Amino acid sequence: MCYFVVESLFKVLIVYHNANSCICNFNTLPIMKQIFLFYLLNCIAFSVHSQFKPDQVALHFLNDLKPMQMDQVQFKLTDSTKTRWHYLPHSSFQRSGLSMDSLSVVQNKNLMDLLDAFLSNSGYDKMEQIIDLENYLAIKEQNPTKRNPKKYYVAFYGTPNNESPWAWSFEGHHLSFNFAVHKDQVAIAPAFLGSNPGVVLEGPQKGKRVLHREQDLGLQLINSMSAQQSQKAIISEATFGDVLSKNKSFISRLEESGIRYTALTHAQKGIVNAIIQEHMSNMEPAVAHRASVLLENENYDDITFCWAGKKEILTAHYYRIQGKKFLIEFDNSQNKGNHIHTVWREFDGDFGKDLIQEHYLNSDHH
């Protein structure tokens, strides 16, 4: 089951049902209607998942490249640059692959089509807005060379096919999407998004907040806590300057600290779930499917939430949600609390590590 498709469609059907019967909760529906709707939504979700052909959309982009471009964009699956990543501007970190300014208009359109196939509407919109903030920073800092919105890079590892693993990435300042693919299974970690500024304070875009839900949900959660809960959740009065996992190729679990999921109220658990879902909702349902299965198998009793820093917007603050298999970090330390970094990591699944190992363990010719 693709959980997030089902959840979204539940909401649509509940609204429709409410409009026609004034019943306000899915759980109040007669049991046979619940079973029927659940079955229907599972069928729809399975159909969405089964129709996704990641190798075909990738080949559509690659097949339009010239030989010299192919030499620059394609690497072996085992190449060390596959797990070398960062969210710094292009002038501060040299990346592999082809930059957008080295592609033709048609090739850039094909790249956007590829991203559109993997990202949801909201994820694609965040990506566009994050890239557009480079234009804002170029004017503000009077440095168009450093803040070049065309310096985002695409790279492929292995050849897209439906039999063996391959991977691709799209990366630049404040964006790093890393996809590993085997057949119709997609690993999505690390998935990094950042926003500088977190809130645009001046100019025509004043008030713009690209990652507002990630921030607002965290603030809502910490400010809903009792004094006793806050004592457990707040691990530091000051932030750490960045996400603690930084740009490491692979990570281990961070220190066990904060408040446990089981110590939260029903409403607070809902906020934690909403933060997790916000990260999943950046991807198309078929792309997020593998990560959603990971979450379905997660023991939520083991999940912890911790906070550092202040508890208001435009102040420095940090939070993380950590389970046995995944890590979410949010940091808003830089620029006097107006510069956001947020990331989704998987302890066993970063860069498709578990997906690739699974292939070799189950493949006869290996």
C-alpha positions in Angstrom: 0.0 0.0 0.0 1.2 3.5 -0.9 0.2 5.1 2.4 0.4 8.8 1.3 -1.7 8.3 -1.8 -4.3 6.5 0.3 -4.3 9.2 3.0 -4.7 12.0 0.5 -7.6 10.2 -1.3 -9.2 9.4 2.1 -9.3 13.2 2.7 -11.0 13.8 -0.7 -13.5 11.1 -0.1 -14.3 12.2 3.4 -14.9 15.7 2.2 -17.2 14.4 -0.5 -19.0 12.2 2.1 -19.3 15.1 4.5 -20.9 17.2 1.9 -23.5 14.6 1.2 -24.2 13.2 4.7 -22.8 15.6 7.3 -20.7 12.8 8.8 -17.4 14.4 9.9 -15.1 11.4 10.6 -14.1 8.4 8.4 -14.3 6.2 11.5 -18.0 7.0 11.8 -18.8 5.5 8.4 -20.6 2.1 8.4 -18.0 -0.7 8.6 -18.8 -2.0 5.1 -18.3 1.5 3.6 -15.0 1.7 5.4 -13.9 -1.6 4.0 -15.0 -0.7 0.5 -13.3 2.7 0.5 -10.1 1.2 1.9 -10.1 -1.5 -0.8 -10.8 1.1 -3.5 -8.0 3.3 -2.4 -5.5 0.5 -2.2 -6.4 -0.4 -5.8 -5.8 3.2 -6.9 -2.5 3.4 -5.0 -1.3 0.1 -6.4 -2.2 1.4 -9.9 -0.2 4.6 -9.4 2.8 2.7 -8.1 2.8 0.1 -10.9 2.5 2.7 -13.7 5.7 4.5 -12.7 8.6 3.6 -15.0 11.7 5.4 -13.7 14.1 4.0 -16.3 12.0 5.3 -19.2 11.8 8.9 -18.0 15.6 8.8 -17.2 16.4 7.5 -20.7 14.2 10.2 -22.2 16.7 12.7 -20.8 19.9 10.8 -21.5 19.0 9.9 -25.1 18.9 13.5 -26.1 22.5 14.2 -24.9 25.5 14.5 -27.1 28.4 12.0 -26.7 30.6 14.6 -24.9 27.8 15.4 -22.5 27.2 11.7 -21.8 30.9 11.4 -20.8 30.3 14.2 -18.3 27.0 13.0 -16.8 27.3 9.2 -16.5 29.5 7.3 -14.0 29.8 3.8 -12.8 27.4 2.8 -10.0 30.4 2.2 -7.8 32.0 5.7 -8.5 33.0 7.5 -5.3 31.2 10.7 -6.3 27.9 8.9 -5.9 28.0 9.4 -2.2 29.9 12.7 -2.3 27.3 15.5 -1.8 26.7 18.9 -0.3 24.3 21.8 -0.1 26.9 24.6 -0.4 26.8 27.1 -3.4 28.6 25.8 -6.5 31.6 28.1 -5.9 32.2 26.4 -2.6 31.8 22.8 -3.6 32.8 21.2 -6.9 30.2 18.8 -8.2 30.2 16.1 -10.8 27.8 15.9 -13.7 26.2 18.4 -16.1 25.1 21.8 -14.9 21.9 23.4 -16.2 23.8 26.1 -18.0 25.6 23.4 -20.1 22.3 22.1 -21.4 20.2 23.3 -24.3 16.7 24.6 -23.9 15.3 21.3 -24.9 17.7 19.3 -22.7 16.8 21.6 -19.7 13.1 20.9 -20.5 13.8 17.1 -20.4 15.6 17.5 -17.1 12.6 19.3 -15.6 10.4 16.6 -16.9 12.6 14.0 -15.2 12.4 16.0 -11.9 8.7 16.4 -12.4 8.3 12.6 -12.7 10.1 12.0 -9.4 8.9 15.0 -7.4 5.4 15.7 -6.3 3.7 19.0 -7.2 4.7 20.5 -3.8 8.2 19.1 -4.0 8.7 20.5 -7.5 7.4 23.8 -6.4 9.8 23.9 -3.4 12.7 23.1 -5.8 11.8 25.9 -8.1 11.4 28.4 -5.3 14.7 27.4 -3.7 16.5 27.8 -7.1 14.8 31.2 -7.6 16.1 32.4 -4.2 19.5 32.5 -5.9 18.2 35.3 -8.0 17.2 37.2 -4.8 20.6 36.6 -3.2 22.4 37.6 -6.4 20.8 41.1 -6.2 21.0 41.4 -2.4 24.7 40.3 -2.3 25.6 41.9 -5.7 27.3 38.6 -6.7 25.6 37.0 -9.7 28.6 34.7 -10.3 28.3 33.0 -6.9 24.5 33.0 -7.0 24.0 31.5 -10.4 20.6 29.7 -10.6 21.9 27.6 -13.5 24.6 26.0 -11.4 22.6 22.9 -10.4 24.0 19.6 -11.5 22.6 16.3 -12.7 24.6 13.0 -12.6 23.8 9.4 -13.3 25.4 6.3 -11.9 25.0 3.2 -14.0 22.6 3.0 -16.9 18.9 3.2 -16.3 17.3 -0.1 -16.9 14.7 -2.4 -15.4 17.0 -5.2 -14.3 19.9 -3.9 -12.2 20.4 -1.0 -9.8 21.2 2.6 -11.0 21.1 6.0 -9.5 20.9 9.7 -10.3 21.2 13.0 -8.4 20.2 16.6 -8.8 22.2 19.0 -6.6 23.2 22.6 -6.0 22.9 25.3 -3.4 20.3 24.2 -0.8 19.1 21.2 -2.9 20.3 17.6 -3.0 18.1 14.9 -4.3 19.7 11.4 -4.4 17.7 8.6 -6.0 18.8 5.0 -6.2 16.5 2.8 -8.4 16.1 -1.0 -8.8 13.1 -1.9 -11.1 10.2 0.1 -9.6 11.8 0.6 -6.2 13.3 4.0 -5.4 15.5 5.0 -2.5 15.2 8.7 -1.8 17.8 9.6 0.9 19.6 11.9 1.5 17.0 14.4 0.5 18.0 17.9 1.5 16.2 21.2 1.0 17.3 24.6 2.3 16.1 28.2 2.2 18.1 31.4 2.5 16.4 33.5 3.6 13.8 31.4 5.5 11.5 34.5 5.4 12.1 37.1 2.7 12.0 40.4 4.6 12.2 42.9 1.8 11.5 43.5 -1.8 8.8 42.3 -4.2 8.8 38.8 -2.6 8.5 40.1 1.0 6.9 37.4 3.2 7.9 34.5 1.0 8.6 31.3 3.0 9.6 28.3 1.0 9.8 25.8 3.9 7.1 27.2 6.1 5.4 24.0 6.9 8.5 22.3 8.1 9.2 25.2 10.4 5.7 26.0 11.5 4.9 22.4 12.4 8.0 22.2 14.5 7.2 25.4 16.3 3.6 24.3 16.8 4.8 21.0 18.4 7.3 22.5 20.8 5.0 25.3 21.9 2.2 22.8 22.6 4.2 21.0 25.2 3.7 21.2 28.9 6.6 22.3 31.2 7.3 18.6 32.0 7.3 17.6 28.3 9.5 20.6 27.4 12.0 19.6 30.0 12.5 16.3 28.2 12.3 17.6 24.7 14.6 20.6 24.9 18.2 19.4 24.8 20.0 22.7 24.5 19.3 26.4 24.9 21.4 27.1 21.8 21.5 25.5 18.4 24.4 23.7 16.8 25.0 25.8 13.8 23.7 23.3 11.3 22.1 19.9 11.0 24.4 17.5 12.8 24.4 14.9 10.0 25.9 17.6 7.7 26.9 16.2 4.4 28.2 12.8 5.6 28.0 10.0 3.1 26.5 7.6 5.6 25.3 8.3 9.2 24.7 6.4 12.4 22.0 7.1 14.9 22.5 10.4 16.8 22.5 10.5 20.6 19.3 9.2 22.1 17.7 12.3 23.5 14.5 14.2 23.7 10.9 13.1 24.3 9.6 9.8 23.2 6.6 9.5 20.9 4.7 7.6 23.6 5.0 10.6 25.9 3.1 12.9 23.5 -0.6 13.6 23.4 -2.7 12.4 20.5 -2.6 15.9 18.9 1.2 16.1 19.3 1.6 12.7 17.7 -0.4 14.1 14.8 2.1 16.9 14.4 5.0 14.5 14.4 3.2 12.5 11.8 2.6 15.6 9.7 6.3 16.6 9.8 7.2 13.1 8.6 4.6 13.2 5.9 5.8 16.6 4.7 9.1 15.1 3.8 7.5 12.1 2.1 5.1 14.4 0.2 8.0 16.1 -1.6 8.2 12.9 -3.8 5.7 11.3 -6.2 3.8 8.6 -4.3 5.5 5.8 -6.4 8.9 7.3 -5.5 8.1 7.7 -1.8 6.6 4.1 -1.7 9.8 2.4 -0.4 10.3 5.0 2.3 6.6 4.8 3.3 7.0 1.1 3.7 10.0 1.7 6.0 7.8 4.0 8.1 5.0 1.5 8.2 7.5 -1.0 9.7 8.9 1.5 12.1 8.2 1.0 15.8 6.8 4.4 16.6 7.4 3.8 20.3 11.1 4.2 19.5 10.7 7.6 17.8 12.1 10.6 19.7 11.7 14.4 19.2 14.2 16.9 20.5 14.5 20.7 20.3 17.3 23.2 20.7 17.3 27.0 20.8 14.4 29.5 20.8 10.7 28.8 20.1 9.7 31.7 17.8 10.1 32.4 14.1 13.1 34.5 13.1 15.1 33.1 16.0 17.7 30.3 16.0 16.1 26.9 16.6 16.7 23.2 15.7 14.7 20.0 16.0 15.1 16.4 15.0 12.8 13.4 14.7 14.7 10.1 15.0 13.5 6.5 14.6 15.3 3.3 14.4 15.6 3.6 10.6 15.3 7.3 9.7 16.3 10.8 10.7 14.8 14.2 10.1 16.8 17.3 11.0 15.7 20.9 10.8 18.0 23.7 11.5 17.4 27.5 11.4 20.7 28.8 13.0 22.4 31.0 10.4 21.6 34.6 9.5 20.2 35.4 12.9 17.6 32.6 12.7 16.6 33.1 9.1 18.3 30.4 7.1 16.8 26.9 7.0 18.4 23.5 6.4 16.2 20.4 6.5 17.1 16.8 5.5 15.7 13.3 5.4 18.2 10.5 6.0 18.0 6.7 6.4 20.5 4.8 8.5 20.5 1.8 6.2 19.1 3.3 3.0 21.2 6.4 2.2 22.2 6.4 -1.4 20.2 3.1 -1.8 22.7 1.1 0.2 20.2 -1.4 1.3 18.5 -1.5 -2.1 21.7 -2.3 -3.9 22.8 -4.9 -1.3 19.4 -6.5 -1.6 19.9 -6.8 -5.4 23.3 -8.5 -5.1 22.1 -10.9 -2.3 19.1 -12.0 -4.4 20.8 -12.1 -7.8 22.0 -15.5 -9.1 24.8 -14.2 -11.2 26.3 -12.4 -8.3 
